[in-house]
Amino acid sequence: MNTHDIFRHLGIDTSVLRAGDVWVVSPIDGTRLAQLAPDTADIVDTKIALASRAFDSWRRVPAPRRGELIRRFGLLLREHKPVLGALITLECGKIIAEGEGEVQEMIDICDFAVGLSRQLYGRTIASERPLHALRETWHPLGPVGIISAFNFPMAVWSWNAALALVCGDSIIWKPSIKTPLCALACQHLLERAASDMDDVPPGLSCVLIGNNDTGSLLVDDPRVPLISATGSCNMGRQVGPRVAQRFGRTILELGGNNAIIVAPSADLELALQAITFGAVGTAGQRCTSTRRVFLHQQVRDEVLARLKKAWTGLVIGDPREPDTLIGPLIDRQAFESMTFALQAARAQGAAITGGERVLSDRYPQAWYARPAIVEGTDSLRNSLEETFAPILYCFEYTDLDEAIERHNAVPQGLSSAIFTRDLLEAEQFLSAVGSDCGIANVNVGTSGAEIGGAFGGEKETGGGRESGSDAWRGYMRRSTATINFSTQLPLAQGVNFGTS
């Protein structure tokens, strides 16, 4: 299916695909998919103003009723899952299974949010004063700005949008300029879900089409109390201070330099599957991709040999083909970053397997690369930078304390894992002296996370949390209320003003 077929299937006016000069290109073969009209500063201002008015109305709607909108949206996602998955594949280059898997994540977060709409719990707290009640409640916050990256062009938005909407917020979405068609498709289906709900106000959700300047208008606007931004650490360094300067809030989900430790007792079959999927899935373009592996000296040679053998069987090609396991990198810049990282490793004496460009004769306007294995040396005992590409750095260790120290000695702190059958090792890895990441797994890889758990990381990963657990609180404001149902007014520190 091409973009016109997909938009017609979803009921979207295809004239939007040729309305402007913002070119959208498929990483599969360099085909131009659309030319969209960018939002001017005046249009952005109008959309934010409309979102502000929508919030004033939406926050008055009972939360379970807000959940009804998400329930209807989830039903439409189920109905159109294959087509939405095909659009993800076409626009960002994921293989079919990963594209449809991303839509399933959207369905799952809708299910979670519908239940959450009846569970926005506060607290009753024991008061120290006689005949007083102390309560803590949560209220809608305001318009929420969502900035998403190309690699999960639908799912990450849905993690934010589904929660924000049931919490009573309006939403303003600035998608990656590389994947705006996915945003337009989601926006259309959300509007369809709301079409016969009289209490859904106009402008409850909108999409901003444009480059970084468009994103800056959203980031700097004081009418938007929360910016949830997913992207690189460099992007976060720009967004965070700008929002903080106006005393806004941020949820930052940034880079990840994720590692797996393979202990002597590990089930190597499980470890190999996790490492392979984590390193090459989505062509290494996940924030949770496995970038580093620390192999105990007892298993190092076997694991490396089996990884190299597995690498030879990886099918690279058009992600629309059913046998393909690895699609293209998003663009030329991504391949050049990969090449630069491998050159730097080679200069430090590392042995490198793979990493070259492939299929250039067939797809001269696309960027396919063979996944690379980098064998570290004494001069390359760690990799501090995250390269958004299928590069796996392999290091040897002898002592778990040493492995954990090297594991943690990077600026990022998103996802981590250890493969071991040793209970003591597993518990140490999960303890306060173990992994310093927001996600720490045992006998499960770094890539992929369940909807029910809060998703996010520490250090330069930004500290934000999205999706499950109590992440919903990030989209609300807290209010502490004291109720006096006595006939006395006890004052702080026992002060008596003698007014009676």
C-alpha positions as CSV (number, residue, x, y, z in Angstrom):
1,M,0.0,0.0,0.0
2,N,1.2,3.5,-0.7
3,T,0.3,6.6,1.3
4,H,-2.7,7.5,-0.8
5,D,-4.1,4.0,-0.4
6,I,-3.5,4.1,3.4
7,F,-5.1,7.6,3.8
8,R,-8.1,6.6,1.6
9,H,-8.6,3.5,3.7
10,L,-8.5,5.5,6.9
11,G,-10.9,8.1,5.4
12,I,-8.4,10.9,5.3
13,D,-8.6,13.6,2.6
14,T,-5.6,12.8,0.4
15,S,-5.2,16.4,-0.7
16,V,-3.2,16.9,2.5
17,L,-0.4,14.8,0.9
18,R,0.3,17.5,-1.7
19,A,-0.5,20.7,0.2
20,G,2.9,22.2,0.8
21,D,6.7,22.0,0.6
22,V,7.6,19.8,3.6
23,W,8.8,16.6,1.9
24,V,8.2,13.3,3.6
25,V,10.6,10.5,2.3
26,S,10.4,6.8,2.9
27,P,13.7,5.4,4.2
28,I,12.9,2.1,2.4
29,D,13.9,3.4,-1.1
30,G,14.0,7.2,-0.9
31,T,10.5,7.5,-2.5
32,R,8.7,10.8,-1.8
33,L,5.6,10.0,0.2
34,A,4.0,13.5,0.6
35,Q,4.6,17.2,0.6
36,L,2.8,18.7,3.6
37,A,2.0,22.2,4.5
38,P,3.9,23.5,7.5
39,D,2.2,25.3,10.3
40,T,3.1,29.0,10.4
41,A,3.7,30.7,13.8
42,D,0.1,32.1,13.6
43,I,-1.3,28.7,13.0
44,V,0.7,27.3,16.0
45,D,-0.6,30.2,18.1
46,T,-4.2,29.5,17.1
47,K,-3.9,25.7,17.8
48,I,-2.4,26.3,21.3
49,A,-5.2,28.9,22.0
50,L,-7.8,26.4,20.9
51,A,-6.2,23.7,23.1
52,S,-6.3,26.0,26.1
53,R,-10.1,26.6,25.6
54,A,-10.6,22.9,25.1
55,F,-8.8,22.2,28.4
56,D,-11.2,24.5,30.2
57,S,-14.1,22.4,29.0
58,W,-12.5,18.9,29.1
59,R,-11.4,19.1,32.7
60,R,-15.1,19.5,33.7
61,V,-16.0,16.2,32.0
62,P,-16.0,13.2,34.5
63,A,-12.9,11.1,34.2
64,P,-14.7,7.9,33.3
65,R,-16.4,9.7,30.5
66,R,-12.9,10.9,29.3
67,G,-12.0,7.2,29.4
68,E,-14.8,6.5,27.0
69,L,-13.1,8.6,24.3
70,I,-9.9,6.4,24.7
71,R,-12.0,3.2,24.7
72,R,-13.5,4.2,21.3
73,F,-10.0,5.2,20.0
74,G,-8.7,1.8,21.0
75,L,-11.4,0.1,19.1
76,L,-10.5,2.0,15.9
77,L,-6.8,1.1,16.4
78,R,-7.8,-2.6,16.6
79,E,-9.9,-2.2,13.4
80,H,-7.1,-0.5,11.5
81,K,-4.0,-2.2,13.0
82,P,-2.6,-3.7,9.8
83,V,-3.0,-0.5,7.8
84,L,-1.4,1.7,10.6
85,G,1.4,-0.8,10.9
86,A,2.0,-0.6,7.1
87,L,2.2,3.2,7.4
88,I,4.8,2.9,10.2
89,T,6.8,0.6,8.0
90,L,6.5,2.9,5.0
91,E,7.5,6.1,6.9
92,C,10.1,4.9,9.4
93,G,11.4,1.6,7.9
94,K,10.4,-0.9,10.6
95,I,9.7,-4.4,9.5
96,I,6.0,-5.5,9.4
97,A,6.0,-7.3,12.7
98,E,7.5,-4.3,14.5
99,G,5.1,-1.8,12.8
100,E,2.1,-3.8,13.9
101,G,3.7,-4.4,17.3
102,E,3.8,-0.6,17.8
103,V,0.1,-0.3,17.0
104,Q,-0.5,-3.1,19.6
105,E,1.3,-0.9,22.1
106,M,-1.1,1.8,21.4
107,I,-4.0,-0.5,21.9
108,D,-2.5,-1.7,25.2
109,I,-2.1,1.8,26.6
110,C,-5.6,2.6,25.6
111,D,-6.8,-0.4,27.7
112,F,-4.7,0.8,30.6
113,A,-5.9,4.3,30.4
114,V,-9.6,3.3,30.3
115,G,-9.1,1.5,33.6
116,L,-7.1,4.4,34.9
117,S,-10.0,6.8,34.3
118,R,-11.7,5.2,37.3
119,Q,-8.5,5.1,39.4
120,L,-7.1,8.6,39.6
121,Y,-6.8,8.1,43.4
122,G,-5.8,10.6,46.0
123,R,-5.1,10.1,49.7
124,T,-6.7,10.7,53.0
125,I,-4.0,11.6,55.6
126,A,-4.3,11.6,59.4
127,S,-4.4,15.1,60.7
128,E,-2.6,16.2,63.9
129,R,-5.5,18.6,64.7
130,P,-8.7,17.5,66.4
131,L,-11.8,17.2,64.1
132,H,-9.8,18.0,61.0
133,A,-9.4,16.1,57.8
134,L,-6.3,16.2,55.5
135,R,-6.7,15.1,51.9
136,E,-4.5,15.0,48.8
137,T,-6.2,15.1,45.4
138,W,-5.1,15.3,41.8
139,H,-6.5,17.7,39.2
140,P,-6.1,18.2,35.4
141,L,-3.0,20.2,34.6
142,G,-3.6,21.9,31.3
143,P,-2.6,21.6,27.6
144,V,0.2,19.0,27.3
145,G,2.8,19.4,24.5
146,I,4.1,16.1,23.1
147,I,7.3,16.0,21.1
148,S,8.0,12.6,19.6
149,A,10.9,11.0,17.7
150,F,10.9,9.1,14.3
151,N,11.6,5.7,15.7
152,F,8.3,5.2,17.5
153,P,6.1,7.5,15.4
154,M,2.8,6.4,17.0
155,A,3.4,4.5,20.3
156,V,5.3,7.1,22.3
157,W,2.6,9.7,21.5
158,S,-0.1,7.3,22.6
159,W,1.7,6.7,26.0
160,N,1.4,10.4,26.6
161,A,-1.9,11.1,24.9
162,A,-4.0,8.4,26.4
163,L,-2.9,9.2,29.9
164,A,-3.2,13.0,29.4
165,L,-6.6,12.8,28.0
166,V,-8.1,10.7,30.8
167,C,-6.4,13.0,33.3
168,G,-8.4,15.9,31.8
169,D,-5.7,17.6,29.7
170,S,-5.8,18.7,26.1
171,I,-2.9,17.6,23.9
172,I,-0.7,19.3,21.2
173,W,1.5,17.0,19.2
174,K,4.7,18.0,17.4
175,P,5.9,14.8,15.7
176,S,9.3,14.3,14.1
177,I,9.5,16.0,10.7
178,K,10.6,12.6,9.4
179,T,7.4,10.8,10.3
180,P,4.4,13.3,10.3
181,L,2.1,11.1,8.3
182,C,1.8,8.7,11.2
183,A,0.7,11.7,13.4
184,L,-1.9,12.8,10.9
185,A,-3.3,9.2,10.8
186,C,-3.6,9.0,14.6
187,Q,-5.1,12.5,14.9
188,H,-7.7,11.5,12.3
189,L,-8.7,8.4,14.2
190,L,-8.9,10.2,17.5
191,E,-11.2,12.8,15.9
192,R,-13.3,9.9,14.5
193,A,-13.6,8.4,18.0
194,A,-14.8,11.8,19.3
195,S,-17.1,12.6,16.5
196,D,-20.3,11.5,18.2
197,M,-19.4,12.5,21.7
198,D,-21.0,15.8,22.4
199,D,-18.8,16.6,25.4
200,V,-15.5,16.5,23.5
201,P,-14.5,20.1,22.7
202,P,-13.0,21.3,19.5
203,G,-9.2,21.5,19.6
204,L,-8.8,18.8,22.3
205,S,-6.0,17.3,20.2
206,C,-4.0,18.8,17.4
207,V,-0.9,18.2,15.4
208,L,1.8,20.7,14.6
209,I,3.7,20.1,11.3
210,G,7.1,21.8,11.0
211,N,10.8,21.8,11.9
212,N,12.6,22.6,15.1
213,D,11.4,26.2,15.0
214,T,7.8,24.9,15.2
215,G,8.8,22.8,18.2
216,S,10.4,25.8,19.8
217,L,7.1,27.7,19.6
218,L,5.5,24.9,21.6
219,V,8.3,24.6,24.1
220,D,8.4,28.3,24.9
221,D,4.6,28.9,25.2
222,P,3.5,29.6,28.8
223,R,0.0,28.3,28.0
224,V,1.5,24.8,27.9
225,P,2.4,23.8,31.4
226,L,3.9,20.4,30.5
227,I,6.2,19.4,27.7
228,S,6.8,15.6,27.2
229,A,9.7,15.2,24.8
230,T,11.3,12.1,23.4
231,G,14.5,12.3,21.5
232,S,18.3,12.7,21.9
233,C,20.1,13.9,25.0
234,N,21.1,17.0,23.0
235,M,17.5,17.7,22.3
236,G,16.7,17.4,26.0
237,R,19.5,19.8,26.9
238,Q,17.7,22.4,24.8
239,V,14.1,21.6,25.8
240,G,14.6,21.2,29.6
241,P,16.2,24.6,30.4
242,R,13.8,26.5,28.2
243,V,10.7,25.0,29.8
244,A,12.3,25.4,33.3
245,Q,13.0,29.1,32.6
246,R,9.2,29.7,32.4
247,F,8.6,27.4,35.3
248,G,6.9,24.7,33.2
249,R,7.3,21.0,33.7
250,T,9.0,18.4,31.5
251,I,8.8,14.7,31.0
252,L,12.1,13.9,29.2
253,E,12.7,10.5,27.7
254,L,16.1,10.8,26.0
255,G,19.0,8.6,25.0
256,G,20.0,5.2,26.2
257,N,23.4,3.5,26.2
258,N,22.0,0.2,27.3
259,A,24.0,-2.8,28.4
260,I,23.6,-6.5,29.1
261,I,25.9,-8.4,31.5
262,V,26.2,-12.1,30.7
263,A,27.3,-14.0,33.8
264,P,29.0,-17.5,33.9
265,S,25.8,-19.2,34.9
266,A,23.7,-17.5,32.2
267,D,21.3,-19.4,30.0
268,L,23.3,-18.6,26.8
269,E,20.4,-19.4,24.5
270,L,18.2,-16.8,26.2
271,A,21.1,-14.3,26.3
272,L,21.9,-14.7,22.6
273,Q,18.3,-14.1,21.6
274,A,18.0,-11.0,23.8
275,I,21.3,-9.6,22.6
276,T,20.5,-10.1,19.0
277,F,17.0,-8.7,19.1
278,G,18.2,-5.8,21.3
279,A,21.1,-4.9,19.1
280,V,19.6,-5.2,15.6
281,G,15.8,-4.7,16.1
282,T,14.6,-1.6,14.4
283,A,18.1,-1.4,12.9
284,G,19.4,-0.4,16.3
285,Q,17.2,2.7,16.3
286,R,15.4,2.1,19.6
287,C,16.2,4.1,22.7
288,T,16.3,0.7,24.5
289,S,18.5,-0.9,21.9
290,T,21.4,-3.0,23.3
291,R,24.5,-1.0,22.7
292,R,27.0,-2.8,25.0
293,V,27.5,-6.3,26.3
294,F,29.8,-7.3,29.2
295,L,30.7,-11.0,28.8
296,H,32.3,-13.0,31.6
297,Q,35.7,-14.4,30.6
298,Q,34.3,-18.0,31.0
299,V,31.6,-17.4,28.3
300,R,33.1,-14.6,26.2
301,D,34.5,-16.7,23.4
302,E,31.4,-18.9,23.0
303,V,29.0,-16.0,23.0
304,L,31.1,-14.0,20.5
305,A,31.3,-16.9,18.2
306,R,27.6,-17.6,18.3
307,L,26.8,-13.9,17.9
308,K,28.9,-13.7,14.8
309,K,27.2,-16.8,13.4
310,A,23.8,-15.4,14.1
311,W,24.8,-12.1,12.4
312,T,25.4,-14.0,9.2
313,G,21.8,-15.2,9.1
314,L,20.2,-11.8,9.5
315,V,18.1,-10.8,6.5
316,I,18.5,-7.2,5.6
317,G,16.2,-5.6,3.1
318,D,12.8,-4.1,2.3
319,P,10.9,-4.2,5.6
320,R,7.7,-4.9,3.7
321,E,9.1,-8.4,2.8
322,P,8.0,-11.1,5.3
323,D,11.5,-12.6,5.7
324,T,13.2,-9.3,6.4
325,L,14.6,-8.9,9.9
326,I,16.4,-5.6,9.5
327,G,15.2,-2.6,7.5
328,P,17.0,0.6,6.7
329,L,18.5,3.3,8.8
330,I,16.3,6.4,8.8
331,D,18.6,8.5,6.6
332,R,22.1,9.2,5.4
333,Q,23.0,11.1,8.5
334,A,22.3,8.0,10.6
335,F,24.6,5.9,8.4
336,E,27.4,8.5,8.6
337,S,27.1,8.6,12.4
338,M,27.4,4.8,12.4
339,T,30.5,5.0,10.2
340,F,32.1,7.7,12.3
341,A,31.6,5.6,15.5
342,L,33.1,2.5,13.9
343,Q,36.1,4.5,12.7
344,A,36.7,5.8,16.2
345,A,36.5,2.3,17.6
346,R,38.9,1.0,15.0
347,A,41.4,3.8,15.8
348,Q,41.4,2.5,19.4
349,G,42.4,-1.0,18.3
350,A,39.0,-2.6,18.2
351,A,38.2,-5.6,16.0
352,I,35.0,-4.9,14.0
353,T,32.8,-7.4,12.2
354,G,30.2,-5.9,9.8
355,G,29.1,-2.3,9.7
356,E,29.3,-1.7,6.0
357,R,26.6,-0.3,3.8
358,V,24.6,-2.9,1.8
359,L,22.0,-2.9,-1.0
360,S,23.2,0.5,-2.3
361,D,22.9,-0.8,-5.9
362,R,19.3,-1.7,-5.4
363,Y,18.4,1.3,-3.1
364,P,20.8,4.2,-4.0
365,Q,18.6,6.7,-2.1
366,A,18.3,4.5,1.0
367,W,20.7,3.5,3.8
368,Y,20.9,-0.1,4.7
369,A,23.8,-1.3,6.9
370,R,25.1,-4.6,8.2
371,P,25.0,-4.7,12.0
372,A,28.4,-4.4,13.5
373,I,30.1,-6.2,16.4
374,V,32.9,-4.3,18.0
375,E,35.3,-6.3,20.2
376,G,36.7,-4.0,22.8
377,T,40.3,-3.9,23.9
378,D,42.3,-2.5,26.9
379,S,42.1,0.9,25.3
380,L,38.4,0.5,24.6
381,R,36.9,-0.8,27.8
382,N,33.6,1.0,27.4
383,S,31.6,3.1,25.0
384,L,30.3,6.4,26.4
385,E,28.4,7.6,23.4
386,E,25.0,6.4,22.1
387,T,25.1,5.9,18.3
388,F,21.5,5.3,16.9
389,A,22.5,2.4,14.7
390,P,23.1,-1.4,15.0
391,I,26.5,-1.3,16.7
392,L,27.1,-3.8,19.6
393,Y,30.2,-3.2,21.7
394,C,31.5,-6.4,23.4
395,F,33.7,-6.3,26.5
396,E,35.1,-8.9,28.8
397,Y,34.9,-8.9,32.6
398,T,36.0,-11.1,35.4
399,D,34.3,-9.7,38.5
400,L,30.6,-8.7,38.8
401,D,31.4,-5.5,40.8
402,E,33.7,-4.5,38.0
403,A,31.1,-5.2,35.4
404,I,28.5,-3.2,37.2
405,E,30.9,-0.3,37.7
406,R,31.7,-0.2,34.0
407,H,28.0,-0.7,33.1
408,N,27.1,2.4,35.1
409,A,30.0,4.5,33.9
410,V,28.2,6.2,31.1
411,P,26.1,9.4,31.0
412,Q,22.9,7.7,30.1
413,G,20.7,5.5,32.3
414,L,17.7,4.0,30.5
415,S,17.6,0.2,30.2
416,S,19.8,-2.6,31.5
417,A,19.9,-6.4,32.0
418,I,21.8,-9.2,33.5
419,F,21.6,-12.9,32.4
420,T,22.4,-15.2,35.4
421,R,21.0,-18.1,37.3
422,D,22.7,-16.9,40.4
423,L,20.2,-15.4,42.8
424,L,22.8,-13.3,44.6
425,E,24.0,-11.8,41.3
426,A,20.5,-11.0,40.2
427,E,19.6,-9.3,43.4
428,Q,22.8,-7.3,43.5
429,F,22.1,-6.1,40.0
430,L,18.6,-4.9,41.0
431,S,19.8,-3.4,44.3
432,A,20.9,0.1,45.2
433,V,24.5,-0.9,44.4
434,G,23.5,-2.4,41.1
435,S,22.2,-1.0,37.8
436,D,21.6,2.8,37.9
437,C,19.1,2.7,35.1
438,G,15.4,3.3,35.2
439,I,14.8,-0.2,33.8
440,A,16.7,-3.1,35.2
441,N,15.9,-6.7,34.0
442,V,17.0,-10.2,34.9
443,N,17.1,-12.8,32.1
444,V,15.1,-10.3,29.9
445,G,16.8,-8.1,27.3
446,T,17.0,-4.3,27.3
447,S,14.6,-3.7,24.4
448,G,10.9,-3.7,24.9
449,A,8.9,-2.8,28.0
450,E,5.5,-3.7,29.3
451,I,2.7,-1.0,29.4
452,G,2.0,-1.6,33.0
453,G,5.4,-0.4,34.2
454,A,6.6,3.2,34.2
455,F,9.0,3.8,31.3
456,G,12.0,6.1,31.5
457,G,15.5,6.5,32.8
458,E,18.0,8.4,34.9
459,K,21.0,10.7,34.4
460,E,21.1,12.1,30.8
461,T,18.1,10.0,29.9
462,G,16.1,12.8,31.5
463,G,14.5,11.2,34.5
464,G,11.0,11.3,33.0
465,R,8.4,8.5,33.2
466,E,5.7,7.6,30.7
467,S,3.2,4.8,30.3
468,G,2.2,2.7,33.3
469,S,2.4,2.5,37.1
470,D,1.9,6.0,38.6
471,A,3.3,7.9,35.5
472,W,-0.2,9.4,35.2
473,R,0.6,11.8,38.0
474,G,3.0,13.7,35.7
475,Y,0.0,14.9,33.8
476,M,-1.8,16.3,36.8
477,R,-1.4,18.8,39.6
478,R,-1.5,17.9,43.2
479,S,-3.7,19.7,45.8
480,T,-3.5,19.2,49.6
481,A,-6.7,20.2,51.3
482,T,-7.4,20.7,55.1
483,I,-11.0,20.6,56.2
484,N,-11.9,21.8,59.7
485,F,-15.2,20.4,61.0
486,S,-14.7,21.6,64.5
487,T,-15.7,24.8,66.2
488,Q,-12.1,25.7,67.1
489,L,-9.3,27.1,64.9
490,P,-5.9,25.8,66.2
491,L,-3.1,27.9,64.9
492,A,0.4,26.9,64.1
493,Q,2.9,26.9,67.0
494,G,-0.1,27.5,69.3
495,V,-0.2,31.2,68.6
496,N,-3.2,33.0,70.1
497,F,-4.1,36.4,68.6
498,G,-6.7,37.1,71.3
499,T,-9.5,37.9,68.8
500,S,-12.2,36.2,71.0
